[in-house]
Amino acid sequence: MKKRILILLALTIAVLLLTAVGCRDNDSALEGKNIATFELNGGTLEYKTSSSRTRVNFAYFPDTYILDPAEIPGYKLYRSGYDFTGWYTSENCLPDEKWDFENTLFTEKELTLYAGWEKSIHHTFTLYYTDENGDVQALDSYKVDAGETFSDWRGYANKRSGHTPIGFFSDKDLTTPWDADFAHPGGETDTDIAVYVSYIVGEWELVSNYAQFTAAMNAGLNIYLTADIDGAGAEFSNVNYAGHLEGNGYTISNLTVPKSGTLIMNCTMFNTLSEGAKITNVNFSGITFQLVGVNQSAVASGLRIAAIARNANGATIQNVTVSGEVLTDHTGTLPRLNEAVYDSETTATVENFTANITVTTTTP
């Protein structure tokens, strides 16, 4: 609290007793005060309608904390093409000569501090993309030091509305993936390194493992696979889905599909694909349909088993393969086992679909 009072008092006195160079003589207001001179070293200190390009003097009571002129409200310190580094006790502006405004009392009768400057050199990584017209557009930049690597930690790639970023490249034609180990070379001049973003149209959840897959599926998100996914035998069944699963040519493997229901038994990966839902460009491999414990006399309307879904009215299944086996004690036939949808497919679009599901008879 005492230090805060001293600083506030120093601010009041300094502003009231600010004097231009050469105007201190015969000024009774300066009696008993310490004088701090700030050499601007090529900078400019502006205050309202006045400015100085050489030096400024502030008067303080002895044993107070002085203030950085650049921090006094209404003042502006700058030098074109340079960054301000602080005030120093010699014009050499060495690091160990930097004045500590927070912890050093002004005890000398007179003190001269020198503005430190370093040439403004901007080393940057800037994110770009090529729009629908073939024009390169900038998203935003990261200012870095020489030797730093690129990381989009602020998520600038997400700024492009209606698109989802899926990768970074070093060329606008997106032929050379970005090298994560590349370090900014720095240099004595401004140097910008371009990073180009690859996009897919729409809002997607990028998925590379089973936990991400189930979370996105349960949330009804559009899913874009970026890797093969191993379900490690996890149960996956009776899912209702209204989004778009874009497999991107990858494979989802090792899922277990248990049966549900009693009088009418269902055994499909998806219960319902809603109108507009899409399953495209994906392979399902090693899928095990668990259809054991069927009460033959209780199954009034047969078994609803199919490779993908029980119902998919208005949905699209395109470029999809399914392979696996059914483990069952059912003695009857499974007529739609290798078809995409159990219910009529007349209202679903099924294109380039293949299934190879074998039946293994077992006991309960």
Secondary structure, 3 states (H helix, E strand, C coil): CHHHHHHHHHHHHHHHCCECCCCCCCCHHHCCCEEEEEECCCCEEEECCEEECCEEEEEECCCECCCCHHHCCCEEEECCCEEEEEEECCCCCCHHHECCCCCCCECCCEEEEEEEEEECCCEEEEEEEECCCCCEEEEEEEEECCCCECCCCCCHHHHCCCEEEEEEECCCCCCCECCCCCECCCCCCCEEEEEEEEEEECCCEEECCHHHHHHHHHCCCCEEECCCEEEEEEECCCEEECCEEECCCCEEEEEEEECECCCCEEECCEEEECCCCEEEEEEEEEEEEEECCCCCCCCCCCEEECCCEEECCCCEEEEEEEEEEEEECCCCCCCCCCCCECCCCCCCEEEEEEEEEEEEECCC
